Amino acid sequence: MLNNLFSNWFGMDERFIMHRYISTRWSVIVGVVLMAAWVNYEFIANDTLRIDLLVFLGAMLVTKMAVMIYYRLTH
């Protein structure tokens, strides 16, 4: 009975998990594109190259590639 009560309150099905996954993926894509656009704007308009933004873009790139390689090798 307690298990059924918790599953009714906190139950998640596959659709919820997939919707959360897809929305997270799109938010990361939009964030990376906007950050890359901002880095280019700062470089072109103000002749400044923000290293901290480049570090974050590089970290996102390395993480994405590492996860892609990991999933390709293990699944």
MOFENKA-V96551 format. One record per backbone hydrogen bond with DSSP energy under -1.0 kcal/mol. NH is the residue of the N-H (numbers start at 0). CO is the residue of the C=O. If there is no record, write none. Layout:
{{NH CO} {NH CO}}
This chain:
{{4 0} {5 1} {6 2} {7 3} {8 4} {9 5} {16 12} {17 13} {18 14} {19 15} {20 16} {21 17} {22 18} {23 19} {24 20} {25 21} {26 22} {27 23} {28 24} {29 25} {30 26} {31 27} {32 28} {33 29} {34 30} {35 31} {36 32} {37 33} {38 34} {39 35} {40 36} {41 37} {42 38} {43 39} {44 40} {45 41} {47 41} {53 49} {54 50} {55 51} {56 52} {57 53} {58 54} {59 55} {60 56} {61 57} {62 58} {63 59} {64 60} {65 61} {66 62} {67 63} {68 64} {69 65} {70 66} {71 67} {72 68} {73 69} {74 70}}
